[in-house]
Amino acid sequence: MTSNVRLRPLTLLCLMSAFLSCGLRGVESRAENELAGSKKKKASPQEMSEAIEKVLKLKTDSYHVFLREASLLAPPLLKGQDWSDIQKLMAKHGFTVVKAWENGDAVHSHHLAKRNAVVFPSGYSLDLQFQLSARNLDRGRFPAKPGKLYAADVVLVSKIAAPYAKVVQDRGYPKGSILDALLTSEKLKEEGGIWPILNSISVHYGYIFDRWAEHSPSGFHIAIEFVASTKEEIGGNQMYFYAASGLDPLQSSDGKEKVLDGFKAQDTIEGIRQGGSGEWWQGEPKTIEANKRKYLKKRD
């Protein structure tokens, strides 16, 4: 199986939290089970292309609603498709590969679909990306042998590369929206006071699986990246957060049961929780310790 994307092994030292690892495995397993049990007819290339075009033309007053609507258009048709076929589809639409990697278990690629897809009065903006993942059928071996997509998300991404304090002072995202609420939260203030640069932030909409609940919400999945430097790969911390939305009712993991009693769709955020984090450093142990002393501020 061939691909239009050149993948490289993940070489950086990545210290992922146990919670994050278990959470991601749970999401991947649930997605794969859904694919295995799905009896829907496989979407044709034309149907997928039409869905992608609808995403590109989508206009809403709220980026919350934009993400929710986009998640219903293309992702359901892309999931379960062969990796190589979707890579060709991305290339056909002229979507630039901004990031691609493999880690032994899976392969991932991020494709820039539309720059400045959402622009706010503050001047801050969000690019539109398609972010794809597939299991490595030859697990643990490089190069990977990608199978079918278990994840396909429409993601809004902001490349910030500025001190956290400046980003908070700017209040560049609409007040009360998920990005504004998260950036001004106490947890982000703590990390922002330690790392010199807030490098990027991304958000997409989807089901928030809770293995302990019969019904779970849909909402926002956010990734925030802090780095020691933007000029070279020294170290960084990727943090993940989830926030339930009032745009959809609680539902079962297979989507067959929805809690509709008393439900009324509202563009609200119903709590933010952290899903884990991954801190990485480049270099030998002595170099890492020296860079930590040089770039990081002490925790209070």
C-alpha positions as CSV (number, residue, x, y, z in Angstrom):
1,M,0.0,0.0,0.0
2,T,1.4,3.4,-1.0
3,S,0.8,6.9,0.2
4,N,1.3,10.4,-1.1
5,V,2.5,11.4,2.4
6,R,6.1,10.9,3.5
7,L,6.0,9.7,7.1
8,R,8.8,9.7,9.6
9,P,9.3,7.9,12.9
10,L,8.6,9.9,16.0
11,T,12.2,10.5,17.3
12,L,11.6,13.0,20.1
13,L,11.5,11.8,23.8
14,C,7.8,12.0,24.7
15,L,6.7,11.5,28.3
16,M,3.0,11.0,28.0
17,S,0.8,10.7,31.0
18,A,-0.9,7.3,31.7
19,F,-4.3,9.0,31.7
20,L,-3.7,10.3,28.2
21,S,-2.5,7.0,26.8
22,C,-5.4,5.1,28.2
23,G,-7.8,7.8,27.0
24,L,-6.5,7.7,23.4
25,R,-6.5,3.9,23.3
26,G,-10.1,4.0,24.4
27,V,-11.1,6.5,21.7
28,E,-9.3,4.5,19.0
29,S,-10.9,1.2,20.1
30,R,-14.3,2.7,20.2
31,A,-13.9,4.2,16.7
32,E,-12.6,0.9,15.4
33,N,-15.5,-1.0,16.9
34,E,-17.9,1.4,15.3
35,L,-16.3,0.9,11.9
36,A,-16.3,-2.9,12.3
37,G,-20.0,-2.9,13.2
38,S,-21.1,-0.3,10.6
39,K,-23.3,-1.6,7.8
40,K,-23.5,1.7,5.9
41,K,-22.6,1.7,2.3
42,K,-19.0,3.0,1.7
43,A,-19.0,6.5,0.4
44,S,-17.8,7.1,-3.2
45,P,-14.9,9.5,-4.0
46,Q,-17.5,11.9,-5.5
47,E,-19.6,11.8,-2.3
48,M,-16.6,12.5,-0.2
49,S,-15.5,15.3,-2.4
50,E,-18.9,16.9,-2.3
51,A,-18.9,16.7,1.5
52,I,-15.5,18.3,1.6
53,E,-16.6,21.2,-0.6
54,K,-19.6,21.7,1.6
55,V,-17.2,22.1,4.6
56,L,-15.1,24.6,2.7
57,K,-18.2,26.7,1.8
58,L,-19.8,26.5,5.3
59,K,-20.7,29.8,6.8
60,T,-22.0,30.3,10.4
61,D,-22.0,33.2,13.0
62,S,-20.3,31.0,15.6
63,Y,-17.2,28.9,15.2
64,H,-18.8,26.5,17.7
65,V,-21.6,25.9,15.3
66,F,-19.2,25.8,12.4
67,L,-17.3,22.9,14.0
68,R,-20.4,21.0,14.9
69,E,-21.9,21.3,11.4
70,A,-18.5,20.4,9.7
71,S,-18.2,17.3,11.9
72,L,-21.5,16.0,10.4
73,L,-20.5,16.5,6.8
74,A,-17.2,15.0,5.9
75,P,-15.8,12.9,8.9
76,P,-18.6,10.2,8.8
77,L,-17.8,9.6,5.1
78,L,-14.0,9.6,5.5
79,K,-13.8,7.2,8.5
80,G,-13.4,3.6,7.5
81,Q,-11.8,4.5,4.1
82,D,-8.4,3.2,3.1
83,W,-5.6,5.5,4.1
84,S,-4.0,5.7,0.7
85,D,-7.4,6.6,-1.0
86,I,-8.0,9.5,1.4
87,Q,-4.4,10.8,1.0
88,K,-5.0,10.9,-2.7
89,L,-8.3,12.7,-2.1
90,M,-6.6,15.3,0.0
91,A,-4.0,15.8,-2.7
92,K,-6.7,16.1,-5.3
93,H,-8.2,19.0,-3.4
94,G,-4.9,20.7,-3.2
95,F,-4.6,20.4,0.6
96,T,-1.0,20.8,1.8
97,V,0.4,18.3,4.3
98,V,1.5,20.4,7.3
99,K,2.4,17.5,9.5
100,A,2.8,13.7,9.1
101,W,4.2,11.1,11.4
102,E,4.0,7.5,12.6
103,N,4.7,6.0,16.0
104,G,4.6,2.3,15.4
105,D,0.9,1.9,16.4
106,A,-0.6,4.3,14.0
107,V,0.0,6.9,11.2
108,H,-1.3,10.5,11.3
109,S,-1.4,13.4,8.9
110,H,-2.7,17.0,9.1
111,H,-3.8,18.7,5.9
112,L,-4.3,22.5,5.5
113,A,-7.6,23.0,3.6
114,K,-8.2,26.7,4.1
115,R,-6.0,29.4,5.5
116,N,-7.8,32.0,7.7
117,A,-11.1,30.1,7.5
118,V,-12.4,32.0,10.5
119,V,-11.2,35.6,11.1
120,F,-12.2,37.5,14.3
121,P,-12.5,41.3,14.7
122,S,-9.4,41.2,16.9
123,G,-7.3,40.0,13.9
124,Y,-6.9,36.6,15.4
125,S,-7.8,33.8,12.9
126,L,-8.1,30.0,12.6
127,D,-7.0,27.8,9.7
128,L,-9.1,24.8,8.6
129,Q,-7.4,21.4,8.6
130,F,-8.4,17.8,8.0
131,Q,-6.6,15.6,10.6
132,L,-6.5,11.9,9.8
133,S,-5.4,8.8,11.7
134,A,-5.1,5.1,10.7
135,R,-3.9,2.0,12.5
136,N,-0.5,0.5,11.4
137,L,-1.4,-3.0,10.2
138,D,2.3,-4.0,10.7
139,R,2.3,-2.8,14.3
140,G,5.6,-1.7,15.7
141,R,7.4,-1.8,12.4
142,F,8.7,1.0,10.2
143,P,7.7,2.1,7.7
144,A,4.1,1.7,8.7
145,K,1.5,-0.2,6.6
146,P,-1.6,2.1,7.1
147,G,-5.0,0.5,7.2
148,K,-8.4,2.2,7.3
149,L,-9.0,5.6,9.0
150,Y,-10.3,5.3,12.6
151,A,-10.3,9.1,13.0
152,A,-11.0,12.0,10.5
153,D,-11.7,15.4,12.1
154,V,-12.3,18.9,10.7
155,V,-10.1,21.0,12.9
156,L,-9.7,24.8,13.4
157,V,-6.0,25.6,14.2
158,S,-4.3,28.8,15.3
159,K,-0.5,29.2,15.0
160,I,0.2,31.7,17.8
161,A,3.9,31.6,18.7
162,A,3.6,34.3,21.4
163,P,4.0,34.5,25.1
164,Y,0.9,33.3,27.0
165,A,0.5,36.5,28.8
166,K,0.2,38.5,25.6
167,V,-2.4,36.1,24.2
168,V,-4.5,36.5,27.3
169,Q,-4.1,40.2,27.3
170,D,-5.2,40.3,23.6
171,R,-8.4,38.3,24.3
172,G,-8.3,37.5,20.5
173,Y,-11.1,35.0,20.5
174,P,-14.8,35.8,21.2
175,K,-15.4,36.2,24.9
176,G,-17.2,33.3,26.4
177,S,-16.3,31.0,23.5
178,I,-14.4,27.7,24.2
179,L,-10.9,29.1,23.3
180,D,-11.4,32.2,25.3
181,A,-12.7,30.3,28.3
182,L,-9.8,27.8,28.2
183,L,-7.1,30.4,27.7
184,T,-8.2,32.3,30.7
185,S,-8.7,29.3,32.9
186,E,-6.6,28.7,36.1
187,K,-4.9,25.6,34.6
188,L,-3.7,27.4,31.6
189,K,-2.5,30.3,33.7
190,E,-0.3,27.8,35.6
191,E,1.3,26.4,32.5
192,G,1.5,29.7,30.8
193,G,3.5,31.0,33.7
194,I,6.1,28.2,33.2
195,W,6.6,27.9,29.5
196,P,7.9,30.9,27.5
197,I,5.8,30.4,24.3
198,L,2.2,29.3,23.5
199,N,2.9,27.9,20.1
200,S,-0.5,26.7,18.8
201,I,-4.1,25.8,19.7
202,S,-6.5,23.6,17.9
203,V,-10.1,22.6,18.4
204,H,-12.6,20.2,16.8
205,Y,-16.1,18.9,17.6
206,G,-17.1,15.3,18.4
207,Y,-18.4,12.8,20.9
208,I,-16.7,12.9,24.3
209,F,-16.7,9.3,25.4
210,D,-17.0,8.5,29.1
211,R,-16.6,4.8,29.8
212,W,-18.4,5.1,33.1
213,A,-21.5,6.7,31.7
214,E,-24.4,5.2,29.8
215,H,-24.8,8.4,27.8
216,S,-22.1,11.0,27.1
217,P,-22.0,14.5,25.6
218,S,-20.7,15.8,22.4
219,G,-18.5,18.9,22.5
220,F,-15.0,20.4,21.9
221,H,-11.7,18.6,21.8
222,I,-8.8,21.1,22.3
223,A,-5.1,20.7,22.0
224,I,-2.7,23.4,23.2
225,E,1.0,23.3,22.6
226,F,3.6,25.2,24.7
227,V,7.2,25.2,23.6
228,A,10.6,26.4,24.9
229,S,11.6,27.9,21.6
230,T,10.1,28.5,18.1
231,K,13.5,28.6,16.4
232,E,14.6,25.0,17.2
233,E,13.1,21.8,18.7
234,I,14.2,22.0,22.4
235,G,11.1,21.0,24.4
236,G,7.4,21.4,24.7
237,N,4.2,20.4,26.4
238,Q,1.0,19.3,24.5
239,M,-2.1,19.6,26.6
240,Y,-5.5,18.2,25.9
241,F,-8.9,19.4,27.1
242,Y,-12.6,18.5,26.6
243,A,-15.7,20.7,27.0
244,A,-19.3,19.5,26.6
245,S,-21.5,21.6,24.4
246,G,-25.2,22.3,24.6
247,L,-25.6,21.9,20.8
248,D,-26.3,18.2,21.1
249,P,-28.1,15.9,23.6
250,L,-26.4,13.2,25.6
251,Q,-26.2,10.0,23.7
252,S,-25.0,6.4,23.7
253,S,-21.6,5.6,22.2
254,D,-23.2,4.0,19.1
255,G,-25.5,7.1,18.7
256,K,-28.7,5.0,18.8
257,E,-29.9,6.4,22.1
258,K,-30.3,10.2,22.6
259,V,-31.5,11.8,25.8
260,L,-34.1,14.2,24.3
261,D,-36.3,14.8,27.4
262,G,-36.1,18.5,28.1
263,F,-33.3,19.0,25.6
264,K,-33.1,22.3,23.7
265,A,-30.0,23.0,21.6
266,Q,-28.0,26.0,22.9
267,D,-24.6,27.3,22.0
268,T,-23.2,26.9,25.5
269,I,-20.1,25.3,27.2
270,E,-20.8,23.0,30.0
271,G,-17.5,22.6,31.9
272,I,-13.9,22.1,30.8
273,R,-11.8,19.2,31.9
274,Q,-8.2,18.1,31.2
275,G,-7.7,14.9,29.3
276,G,-4.0,14.6,29.7
277,S,-0.7,16.1,28.6
278,G,2.6,15.1,26.9
279,E,5.9,16.8,27.7
280,W,8.9,16.2,25.5
281,W,12.6,17.2,25.4
282,Q,15.3,16.9,22.8
283,G,18.8,15.8,23.6
284,E,20.9,14.0,26.1
285,P,20.0,14.0,29.8
286,K,22.5,16.8,30.7
287,T,21.3,18.9,27.8
288,I,17.7,18.4,28.8
289,E,18.3,19.5,32.4
290,A,20.3,22.5,31.3
291,N,17.5,23.6,28.9
292,K,14.8,23.2,31.6
293,R,16.8,25.5,33.8
294,K,17.3,28.0,31.0
295,Y,13.8,28.1,29.5
296,L,11.3,27.2,32.2
297,K,10.2,29.3,35.1
298,K,9.7,27.6,38.5
299,R,6.3,26.5,39.5
300,D,4.8,28.4,42.4
